[in-house]
């Protein structure tokens, strides 16, 4: 988060409220969760701020007002102490996991997201600044000792069999024990190992299973099994909830020390409604002309598609059938919108608006104060929604995970 300022009434001078994103993360996490791990540093931040602020809550309200001219949060979680379960949100993006699990009564006690623009959107909707780079020890140090579920859509990176073998032969550490290991999955595994959540809930691209000739998925599975967790996965399609073809690999595991050696997660229990959604249901009636493709870009896309079709390739734009569903929205949508174009009578097609992109991923829009806030540019919004999970799909899987946790607690 950028440095925040508050104008003093008596002068033109500006007084710094929150000096950096790290302090903002600590302050907002403390106010929202009341977890004691944040308390001492939160009060230090208050002491180092203007004398006007004597409590973390007061400083926090000033930050909210400075950013949004309001102190209300569109999507607050349950009040601390009333939650049905707790979870942490890693590689959080704009909070698709958080929104889904909060709807089930979960309290998010820690969030991490590296991108500063996604942090801004996250704060606008949940009232928390995510911690930054999860590979840093100072960031991991604020993860609460205990929580029920670890959530995350971790980036997919290849593992090197040769690299692991070489380290073995040299007697060197590998995997998440290697401090120089750049693969982000190992940081997820390290957190699971150290905090022993009751369950993990991970999401990734459909091709995770075949990525790097299957090596990536094999190491992920072996690592989590070695940590003493069950491991079940399935590729699920968001089209059951939104008018978009979006297949993703969902991985769920439970701590065998808690649930027993024979614990399994049954994906057949996940309630998937009939996939009968139509993209016209999320489209606005009146749209700014700026979302219409220029004649130059539209001609380019048509010629590009024609050229590749002649070569036998499948590359091309996706002009949607309004009675059907769209292709998968990607983070590159901001470039030309080619994968999802909305036909228009008498003119070139148009891109989705950011609000429509939000709806395509299952975020609430056009619901007044409970609409998802988009405080960033259109380009950043397209990247964020293109990287997001389909929130109602995550909620459907999360409901079955929460049911297991609730049954265990009884």
C-alpha positions as CSV (number, residue, x, y, z in Angstrom):
1,X,0.0,0.0,0.0
2,X,1.2,3.5,-0.8
3,X,2.0,5.9,2.1
4,X,-1.3,7.2,3.4
5,X,-1.8,10.8,4.5
6,X,-4.4,12.7,6.4
7,X,-4.9,16.5,5.9
8,X,-4.7,18.4,9.2
9,X,-7.5,20.9,9.6
10,X,-5.3,23.6,11.1
11,X,-2.7,23.6,8.4
12,X,-1.8,22.5,4.9
13,X,0.7,20.0,6.3
14,X,0.1,16.3,5.9
15,X,0.7,13.8,8.6
16,X,1.6,10.3,7.8
17,X,-1.0,7.8,9.0
18,X,0.5,4.4,7.9
19,X,4.1,4.5,6.7
20,X,4.1,1.3,4.7
21,X,2.2,-1.8,3.7
22,X,3.8,-3.9,6.4
23,X,2.5,-1.7,9.2
24,X,-0.8,-1.4,7.5
25,X,-1.0,-5.2,7.3
26,X,-0.3,-5.6,11.0
27,X,-2.7,-2.8,12.0
28,X,-5.6,-4.0,9.9
29,X,-5.1,-7.7,10.8
30,X,-5.2,-6.8,14.5
31,X,-8.4,-4.7,14.3
32,X,-10.2,-7.2,12.1
33,X,-9.1,-10.4,13.9
34,X,-8.1,-9.3,17.4
35,X,-5.5,-12.0,17.3
36,X,-2.9,-11.3,20.0
37,X,0.0,-12.0,17.6
38,X,-0.6,-8.6,16.0
39,X,-1.4,-6.6,19.2
40,X,2.1,-5.4,20.4
41,X,3.2,-4.2,17.0
42,X,-0.2,-2.6,16.3
43,X,0.1,-0.4,19.4
44,X,3.7,0.5,18.4
45,X,2.4,1.7,15.1
46,X,-0.1,3.9,17.0
47,X,2.6,5.3,19.2
48,X,4.7,6.2,16.2
49,X,1.8,7.9,14.4
50,X,0.1,11.2,15.1
51,X,-0.9,11.9,18.7
52,X,-4.5,12.2,17.4
53,X,-4.7,8.4,17.4
54,X,-4.6,6.7,20.8
55,X,-6.0,3.2,19.8
56,X,-5.4,0.9,16.8
57,X,-9.1,1.1,16.0
58,X,-9.0,4.9,15.8
59,X,-6.0,4.9,13.5
60,X,-7.6,2.2,11.4
61,X,-10.8,4.2,11.0
62,X,-8.8,7.2,9.8
63,X,-7.0,5.0,7.2
64,X,-10.4,3.7,5.9
65,X,-11.8,7.2,5.7
66,X,-8.7,8.5,3.9
67,X,-8.9,5.8,1.3
68,X,-12.7,5.5,0.7
69,X,-14.3,8.4,2.5
70,X,-16.2,5.8,4.5
71,X,-15.5,3.4,7.4
72,X,-17.8,0.6,6.3
73,X,-16.4,-2.7,4.9
74,X,-18.4,-4.4,2.2
75,X,-17.5,-7.9,3.2
76,X,-16.6,-8.2,6.9
77,X,-16.1,-11.7,8.3
78,X,-17.7,-13.0,11.5
79,X,-16.8,-11.2,14.7
80,X,-13.9,-12.8,16.4
81,X,-15.2,-15.4,18.8
82,X,-18.3,-16.2,16.8
83,X,-16.6,-17.9,13.9
84,X,-17.3,-21.6,12.9
85,X,-13.7,-22.1,11.9
86,X,-10.5,-20.1,11.1
87,X,-8.4,-20.0,7.9
88,X,-5.5,-18.2,6.3
89,X,-5.5,-16.9,2.8
90,X,-2.2,-17.3,0.9
91,X,-1.5,-16.0,-2.6
92,X,-4.8,-14.3,-1.9
93,X,-5.3,-12.2,-5.0
94,X,-8.5,-10.2,-4.4
95,X,-9.9,-12.6,-1.9
96,X,-11.9,-15.2,-3.8
97,X,-11.2,-17.8,-1.1
98,X,-11.9,-15.3,1.6
99,X,-15.3,-14.3,0.3
100,X,-16.3,-17.9,-0.1
101,X,-15.2,-19.1,3.3
102,X,-16.6,-16.0,5.1
103,X,-19.9,-16.9,3.6
104,X,-19.6,-20.2,5.5
105,X,-18.9,-18.6,8.8
106,X,-15.1,-18.7,8.6
107,X,-12.8,-16.1,10.1
108,X,-9.7,-15.2,8.1
109,X,-6.8,-14.7,10.6
110,X,-4.0,-14.0,8.1
111,X,-3.6,-12.9,4.5
112,X,-0.7,-12.7,2.1
113,X,-0.6,-11.3,-1.4
114,X,2.5,-9.9,-3.2
115,X,0.9,-7.6,-5.8
116,X,0.3,-4.0,-4.6
117,X,-2.7,-3.5,-6.8
118,X,-4.4,-6.6,-5.6
119,X,-3.6,-5.5,-2.0
120,X,-5.5,-2.3,-2.7
121,X,-8.6,-4.2,-3.9
122,X,-8.4,-6.6,-1.0
123,X,-8.3,-3.8,1.5
124,X,-11.2,-2.0,-0.2
125,X,-13.4,-5.1,0.2
126,X,-12.3,-6.8,3.4
127,X,-10.7,-4.0,5.4
128,X,-7.3,-5.7,5.6
129,X,-4.0,-5.1,3.9
130,X,-2.5,-8.4,3.0
131,X,1.1,-9.1,4.1
132,X,3.5,-9.2,1.2
133,X,6.2,-11.7,0.1
134,X,5.4,-15.0,1.8
135,X,9.0,-16.2,1.2
136,X,10.3,-13.7,3.8
137,X,10.6,-14.8,7.4
138,X,9.3,-11.5,8.8
139,X,6.1,-12.0,6.8
140,X,5.7,-15.7,8.0
141,X,6.4,-14.6,11.6
142,X,2.9,-13.0,11.9
143,X,1.0,-16.2,10.9
144,X,-1.0,-17.2,14.0
145,X,0.2,-20.4,15.6
146,X,-3.2,-22.2,15.2
147,X,-5.8,-22.0,12.5
148,X,-8.1,-24.6,10.9
149,X,-7.6,-24.4,7.1
150,X,-4.8,-23.2,4.9
151,X,-6.1,-21.8,1.6
152,X,-4.3,-20.8,-1.5
153,X,-4.1,-20.6,-5.2
154,X,-0.3,-21.0,-5.3
155,X,1.6,-20.3,-8.5
156,X,2.6,-23.4,-10.5
157,X,6.4,-23.7,-11.0
158,X,8.4,-26.6,-12.4
159,X,10.5,-28.8,-10.1
160,X,13.8,-30.1,-11.2
161,X,14.3,-33.8,-10.7
162,X,18.0,-33.4,-11.6
163,X,18.3,-30.6,-9.1
164,X,16.8,-32.7,-6.3
165,X,19.0,-35.7,-7.2
166,X,22.1,-33.6,-7.3
167,X,21.3,-32.1,-3.9
168,X,20.8,-35.6,-2.5
169,X,24.1,-36.8,-3.9
170,X,25.8,-33.8,-2.3
171,X,24.1,-34.3,1.0
172,X,22.4,-31.0,0.7
173,X,18.8,-30.2,1.8
174,X,16.1,-29.9,-0.8
175,X,12.4,-29.3,-1.0
176,X,11.0,-26.8,1.5
177,X,14.0,-27.4,3.8
178,X,16.3,-25.6,1.3
179,X,16.4,-21.9,2.2
180,X,17.4,-21.0,-1.4
181,X,14.6,-23.0,-3.0
182,X,12.6,-20.6,-5.2
183,X,9.5,-22.7,-5.7
184,X,6.6,-21.1,-3.8
185,X,4.9,-24.4,-3.1
186,X,7.6,-25.3,-0.7
187,X,6.7,-22.3,1.4
188,X,3.1,-23.5,1.5
189,X,4.4,-26.9,2.7
190,X,6.7,-25.3,5.3
191,X,3.7,-23.4,6.8
192,X,1.7,-26.6,6.9
193,X,4.5,-28.4,8.6
194,X,5.0,-25.7,11.2
195,X,1.4,-24.8,12.0
196,X,-0.4,-28.2,11.4
197,X,-3.8,-26.8,10.2
198,X,-6.6,-29.4,10.3
199,X,-6.9,-29.1,6.5
200,X,-5.5,-27.5,3.4
201,X,-7.6,-26.3,0.4
202,X,-5.6,-25.5,-2.7
203,X,-6.5,-24.4,-6.2
204,X,-4.5,-24.4,-9.4
205,X,-4.8,-24.6,-13.2
206,X,-6.3,-27.7,-14.8
207,X,-3.0,-28.7,-16.3
208,X,-1.3,-28.9,-12.9
209,X,-1.6,-32.7,-13.1
210,X,0.4,-32.9,-16.3
211,X,2.6,-29.9,-15.7
212,X,6.3,-30.6,-16.3
213,X,5.4,-34.2,-17.5
214,X,3.6,-34.9,-14.2
215,X,6.7,-34.2,-12.1
216,X,5.2,-31.1,-10.4
217,X,2.1,-32.8,-9.3
218,X,4.0,-35.9,-8.1
219,X,6.3,-33.8,-5.9
220,X,3.3,-31.8,-4.5
221,X,1.4,-35.0,-3.6
222,X,4.4,-36.8,-2.1
223,X,5.4,-33.7,-0.1
224,X,1.9,-33.3,1.4
225,X,1.6,-37.1,2.1
226,X,5.0,-37.1,3.8
227,X,3.7,-34.3,6.1
228,X,1.0,-36.7,7.3
229,X,-2.0,-35.3,5.4
230,X,-4.5,-37.0,3.2
231,X,-4.5,-35.9,-0.4
232,X,-7.5,-35.8,-2.8
233,X,-8.0,-33.8,-5.9
234,X,-10.4,-33.3,-8.8
235,X,-10.7,-31.0,-11.8
236,X,-13.9,-29.0,-11.3
237,X,-15.6,-26.6,-13.7
238,X,-16.8,-23.2,-12.7
239,X,-19.6,-23.4,-15.4
240,X,-21.9,-24.9,-12.8
241,X,-22.0,-21.6,-11.0
242,X,-21.2,-18.9,-13.6
243,X,-21.5,-18.6,-17.4
244,X,-17.8,-19.4,-18.0
245,X,-15.9,-22.6,-19.0
246,X,-13.2,-22.6,-16.3
247,X,-11.7,-25.9,-15.2
248,X,-9.4,-25.9,-12.2
249,X,-7.6,-28.5,-10.1
250,X,-8.8,-28.5,-6.5
251,X,-6.7,-30.2,-3.9
252,X,-8.0,-31.0,-0.4
253,X,-6.2,-32.7,2.5
254,X,-6.7,-33.3,6.2
255,X,-4.3,-33.9,9.1
256,X,-4.2,-37.7,9.6
257,X,-3.0,-37.1,13.2
258,X,-6.5,-35.5,13.8
259,X,-8.8,-37.4,11.4
260,X,-7.1,-40.8,11.2
261,X,-5.1,-42.6,8.6
262,X,-8.1,-43.5,6.5
263,X,-9.3,-39.9,6.0
264,X,-10.5,-39.1,2.5
265,X,-12.3,-36.1,1.0
266,X,-15.2,-37.2,-1.2
267,X,-15.6,-34.8,-4.0
268,X,-18.8,-36.5,-5.0
269,X,-20.4,-34.7,-2.0
270,X,-19.7,-31.3,-3.5
271,X,-23.0,-29.9,-4.7
272,X,-22.7,-28.8,-8.3
273,X,-25.9,-27.3,-9.8
274,X,-26.9,-27.8,-13.4
275,X,-24.6,-25.9,-15.7
276,X,-27.3,-23.9,-17.4
277,X,-26.0,-20.3,-17.1
278,X,-26.1,-17.8,-19.9
279,X,-23.6,-15.0,-20.3
280,X,-26.4,-12.5,-21.1
281,X,-27.5,-12.7,-17.5
282,X,-24.4,-10.8,-16.3
283,X,-24.2,-8.2,-19.0
284,X,-25.1,-4.5,-18.5
285,X,-27.8,-2.9,-20.7
286,X,-25.8,0.3,-21.2
287,X,-22.0,0.2,-21.6
288,X,-19.5,3.0,-22.1
289,X,-18.4,3.0,-25.8
290,X,-14.7,2.8,-24.6
291,X,-15.2,-0.9,-24.2
292,X,-16.0,-1.4,-27.9
293,X,-13.0,-2.6,-29.9
294,X,-11.5,-0.1,-32.4
295,X,-12.0,-1.0,-36.0
296,X,-8.3,-1.5,-36.3
297,X,-8.1,-4.0,-33.4
298,X,-11.2,-5.8,-34.6
299,X,-9.8,-6.2,-38.1
300,X,-6.5,-7.3,-36.7
301,X,-8.1,-10.0,-34.6
302,X,-10.2,-11.3,-37.6
303,X,-7.1,-11.4,-39.9
304,X,-5.1,-13.1,-37.1
305,X,-7.7,-15.8,-36.6
306,X,-8.1,-16.4,-40.4
307,X,-4.3,-16.8,-40.8
308,X,-4.1,-19.4,-38.0
309,X,-7.2,-21.2,-39.2
310,X,-5.6,-21.7,-42.6
311,X,-2.6,-23.2,-40.9
312,X,-4.9,-25.6,-39.0
313,X,-4.4,-23.9,-35.6
314,X,-7.1,-23.1,-33.2
315,X,-6.0,-19.6,-32.3
316,X,-8.5,-16.8,-32.6
317,X,-10.9,-14.6,-30.8
318,X,-13.9,-15.8,-28.7
319,X,-17.1,-14.1,-29.9
320,X,-19.6,-15.4,-27.3
321,X,-23.0,-16.9,-27.9
322,X,-25.2,-14.8,-25.5
323,X,-27.3,-17.8,-24.8
324,X,-24.3,-19.8,-23.7
325,X,-21.1,-19.5,-21.8
326,X,-17.7,-17.8,-22.4
327,X,-14.2,-19.2,-22.8
328,X,-11.9,-19.1,-19.8
329,X,-11.0,-15.5,-18.8
330,X,-7.3,-15.1,-18.3
331,X,-5.0,-12.5,-16.7
332,X,-4.1,-11.3,-20.2
333,X,-7.7,-10.1,-20.9
334,X,-6.6,-6.5,-20.5
335,X,-4.5,-6.7,-23.7
336,X,-7.3,-7.0,-26.2
337,X,-10.2,-8.9,-24.6
338,X,-9.9,-11.5,-27.5
339,X,-10.9,-14.6,-25.5
340,X,-14.3,-13.1,-24.5
341,X,-15.9,-10.6,-26.9
342,X,-19.5,-9.5,-26.7
343,X,-21.3,-9.1,-30.0
344,X,-23.0,-5.8,-30.8
345,X,-25.4,-5.0,-33.5
346,X,-24.0,-2.6,-36.1
347,X,-20.5,-2.3,-34.6
348,X,-17.4,-4.1,-33.6
349,X,-17.8,-6.3,-30.5
350,X,-16.8,-5.1,-27.0
351,X,-14.9,-6.3,-24.0
352,X,-16.5,-7.1,-20.7
353,X,-16.6,-4.2,-18.3
354,X,-14.7,-4.8,-15.0
355,X,-18.1,-5.3,-13.2
356,X,-19.0,-7.9,-15.8
357,X,-15.6,-9.6,-15.3
358,X,-16.3,-9.7,-11.6
359,X,-19.7,-11.3,-12.1
360,X,-18.1,-13.8,-14.4
361,X,-16.1,-15.0,-11.5
362,X,-19.0,-15.0,-9.1
363,X,-18.3,-11.8,-7.2
364,X,-21.4,-9.8,-6.1
365,X,-22.1,-6.7,-8.3
366,X,-25.0,-4.3,-8.6
367,X,-26.0,-5.0,-5.0
368,X,-25.5,-1.6,-3.5
369,X,-23.2,-1.4,-0.5
370,X,-22.6,-5.1,-0.8
371,X,-21.2,-4.8,-4.3
372,X,-17.5,-5.8,-4.8
373,X,-15.4,-2.6,-4.9
374,X,-13.0,-2.1,-7.8
375,X,-10.6,0.7,-6.8
376,X,-8.0,0.1,-9.5
377,X,-7.7,0.8,-13.2
378,X,-9.6,-1.4,-15.8
379,X,-6.3,-3.1,-16.8
380,X,-5.5,-4.0,-13.2
381,X,-9.0,-5.2,-12.6
382,X,-8.9,-7.5,-15.7
383,X,-5.7,-9.0,-14.4
384,X,-7.2,-9.5,-10.9
385,X,-10.4,-11.1,-12.1
386,X,-8.5,-13.2,-14.7
387,X,-6.3,-14.6,-11.9
388,X,-9.2,-15.2,-9.5
389,X,-11.0,-18.3,-8.5
390,X,-14.7,-18.8,-9.2
391,X,-16.0,-17.9,-5.7
392,X,-19.2,-20.0,-5.6
393,X,-17.2,-23.1,-6.7
394,X,-14.8,-22.5,-3.9
395,X,-17.7,-22.0,-1.5
396,X,-19.3,-25.3,-2.6
397,X,-16.1,-27.3,-1.9
398,X,-15.5,-25.2,1.3
399,X,-18.9,-26.2,2.6
400,X,-18.0,-29.9,2.6
401,X,-14.6,-29.1,4.3
402,X,-16.4,-27.0,6.9
403,X,-18.9,-29.8,7.5
404,X,-16.1,-32.2,8.3
405,X,-14.5,-29.8,10.7
406,X,-17.8,-29.1,12.4
407,X,-18.6,-32.8,12.7
408,X,-15.1,-33.4,14.2
409,X,-15.5,-30.6,16.7
410,X,-18.8,-32.1,17.9
